[in-house]
Every structure is written in structure tokens, then in C-alpha cells.
Amino acid sequence: MSDINIKVDQSIIKTNLTNMIVHPNEKAIVNLIAGMLEENASASTLFVEYLLGKSEVILPIVGTVGKFNISKVWISDKSLLENSEYNLNGYVTCIVTECLNLHNYNQLKVEFPTVDVNNKKITASTGLELKQFHIDDNDFGDLPF
């Protein structure tokens, strides 16, 4: 499936919010939420996707083990990780340590094993978008952290 870009202005957001919110202070609530959505592209995208019928996005719980593609994530000293024993065909095993709100650009914080400049084994952390985190049904065996 390919992505398409749709431009949505605040009037469309406000109209849809007005149709959803029934409250004596409806106008103030609609203006508040519409303003917040307008300032956050990620939240606005989710809002429109939900209006179009997308299923609710579920965040993995803290402690969920998965993996991420090393080349698609910003990490300081990425070359150390790429050349370490933890590089498993371009992916590294990680564990979710924090779940942020869906409207954040990095919805997950994860920890992963790596090495420092002296080749000492350490644990590092980074933020990931949901699409960067992959739950792997394979047995991870003994986790390195």
C-alpha cells in the first residue's frame, strides 16, 4: 500500500470535532483541541486516519522485547553498534522502557546493548517511532542486557 498526502485545514478539523463533541462549552473545547491538532502533524494525521476508519493504534507495554533497524534510527556512535556482536543482520534487540503518547514523534523509549569507544559492553537508549519498533516472535534467547 502506498501513502498519499492530504492537506487538511483547521476548518475540516473543527467541523469534525463539532460533530463529535456535545457539551455546553463545546466551542471552547473545539477551539482548544483544533489548535493543539494544528500544531502537531503526528496528532493531526492520527485524527484524520481515525476519522477515515483506521483501527486504534496500540502501544507496546513497557518490557516488550523487539528489535529496530540500526540504519533507520539516530544513534550516537552508530558505527560502534554496526560493528559489534549485537548487530544481527542490521537489527539490534531492544526492550521498551517507556511509552509516550501517540502524538509524540518518538512514541517509544527503548534500551539496547552496544559497546563504547573502548569496546566495553554498555546499555544505551534511544527514542523510536512505532513504525521503527518490530516485535519479533522468534525466541530471543538470553537477552544481552
N, C-alpha and C positions, 0 to 999 in steps of 0.2 A: 504494500500500500504506500502511495506517495503522499507527502504532505502538501497542503495547499495553504496559502496565506489569505486571510480575510481581514479586511480593515473594518473595525467596529468603532463607531464613535460613542461618546458618552450618552447621547440620546437613546440609542438602542439599549444600552445597559440600564439606563433609568426606566425606560418603558417596561423592560422585563422585570426589574426589581419592583416596580409599582404594581405589576400584576401578581407578584408573589407575596407582597407584604400587606397585611391588613392590620392596621394599628392606628390609634388616634394621632400619633406623632409620625405618621407614615412619610411625609415629605422630608422631614429632617433625617430620618433613618435612611431613606433612599439616597439623599444627597451625600450623607456620610459614607455609605458603602460604595456608591458610584465613584466618589472621589478617591477612595482607597484602591478600588479596582483600576482606576485610570492611571494611578502611579506605579502599578506593578504589573508588568506584562505577563508574568507567570500566572498570577492570580486571575487576570482577565482572560487568559487563554483557557484556564480550567473552567471558569464561569461559562464561557461560550460553549466549550466542549460538553459540559453538563447539560446546558440548555438543549444541545443537539442530541442528547441521549447517551453520552459516554457513561460507562459504569464508574462508580466511585473508585477513586484510587486509594488503595490500602497501603500504608507504610509498613515495612517490616518492623518487627518488635526489636527492642534492644536485646542483644545477644544473638541475633540471627547471623549465621555464618554465610558468607558468599565470596564473590571474587569481583575484581574490576580489571579492565584492560589498562595496563600501565601507560600505554601511549596516548590514551584519551583523557588522562587526568593530570592536573597540575600537581606536581610534587617537587619539592626542592631536592636537588641531587638525584634526579631521576636515573641518571646513568649508573649510580651505585646499585639501585634496585634492579635495573635491567640486567646488570652483570652479576647478580647474586644468585644463590641457590633458591631463592624464593620466587624467581621468575619462572612461572610454569607456562611455557608457550605464550608469553606475552601477558599473562594474567598473574595476579597475586591474590592469595587468600586474605580475607579481611573479616572483621566482626563489627557489627553495628553497635556503637556506644551511645548514640543519641539520635533521636528522630525529631526533626524540626517540622514546622508547619509546611503544608503543601505549597504555600505561596512563596516560600524561600527559594532562592536559586539553587542552593545546595540543601536538599531536604534531609540528608543523612550525614552523620559524622561516623567515620569508621577508623579502626586501628588495624595496622598491618605490620608484619615483620619486615625488617630491612637491615641494612648494615650502615655504619657510619664511615667516615673517611679512613679510619684505621681498621676497617673490616670487622669491627666489633658488632655483634648482633644486638639490635635495638628494636624497640617498637615505636612506630611513628603513627601520625593520624592525618587525615585529610577530610575534606567535605566532598560529598558526591551528590549528583543529581540521581533521582530514582532510575533513570534510564541507563546510568553507568554502573549500577549495582546489579549483579546477577546471582541469584540463588542457584546453587549447584546441587542437584540431587545426588551427585556422586559422593561416596564416602570420603571425607577429608582426612581420615586417619588422625594421627596425632597432630594437633594444631601447633604451629611453631611459636605461639605466644599465649 
